[in-house]
């Protein structure tokens, strides 16, 4: 079981926190992550820290270091990715820049050593051995099933995209200079040992990398070694660097990150259009024309005052709104996230199985964590009289191979569209462990059967 878990200090230490030397104890029973549910997976990932404690004391606030003397867990972490895995991956087709980077920190600067085109294992190994370069593999969950399994559950847990990168660094070398990232970061040490340094100032909720901030980092506030089975969390904006000490074996760690573009500001930008759309249908002042030539001159006091008044009206309207419409964030998340983990061929995600639902059937929702139900203006109408429709988006048919790779042209949404009159019936299905088709709140039996057949065809429900 995990032996040590502690915050990485308060930032008031007189000097760096010393490296922690761990004594590996005799192996007990098997120890791995718990995949029973998204919450159980996260609980086991940060064990022995409790989830409530983590979000109250550490999340978006300060780093957390968890060091474990558990050979079984260390073995499991080591199975997630190894240097030797690169050989088989290169044979499948890996390309510099897109899939893999070769880099080294030289005189405090990142030096990229990529070649052109396809990456070959012998060349990667040569750069690794002779140039002491770090090999960075982008989004290994595309190829490694267990990382897919972990990140799929974490996407369910956080409700946000979860990406990863593997870093393999030879002894006596460092891949990246001090930097910070716009994501919440979890580091899992897989092979060897890694020397980490975290600095102040920590940039709260940072959005952009700053060279000036790097130049002000001074000495490390926290300094320690990670060994296989250890986990490190730090909030976005934490300046950090890591190296593999000389005289040791190479180091491999995976960086699992989440919550990019997932702030209140992002959510406000996403929902404000829906609020304005609804308000404009009822408030004639919002449909009145703006002052003549307003777009050709600097904003006037009159325009500023009017906008302020409209925003106050929207705020008052929001207070009485039961459901906030998210026009893009929900859809974008579902479109780009991982499909459900499947240990088999994934047929259950693309072909409906079991009995065909009938009026006398009892049905239940499946893959609920991979589906969003939202109400939006009819996207097939462009006139001012747009009616609201119910949209259901799901990730069952998403491509694992392009996850987090920015392939916008290859991404499409999967889902269904229903009249607003079907919303109550859909909420019945969403909120019930199981429900009789005949009890659905729709006017006719034909509507009830048509609704469940559509959901069944998309593999979203099953007959029980």
Secondary structure, DSSP 4 states (H G I P E B T S, - for coil): ---EEEE---S--SSPPPPPPPPPPPP-S------SSHHHHHHHHSTTS-HHHHHHHTTTT--EEEE---HHHHHHHHHH--TTHHHHHHHHHEEBTTTEEEEEEETTEEEE---SSEE-HHHHHHHHHHS-PEEEEE-GGGT-HHHHHHHHHHHHHHTS-EEEEEEEE-TTB-SS-SB--SSEEEEEEEESEEEEEEESS--TT--S--HHHHHT--SEEEEEEEETT-EEEE-TT--EEEEBPTTS--EEEEEEEE-TT-SHHHHHHHHHHHHHHHHHHH-HHHHSPPPTTGGGSPPPHHHHHHHHHHHHHHHHHHHT-SS---SSHHHHHHHHSPPPP-SS-SGGGTS--SPPP-TT-EEEE-SGGGEEEEEEE-TT--STTPPEEEEEEE-TT--GGGTTTT-GGG---EEEEEEGGGHHHHHHHHHSSSEEGGGSS-SSHHHHHHHHHHHHHTT-EEE-
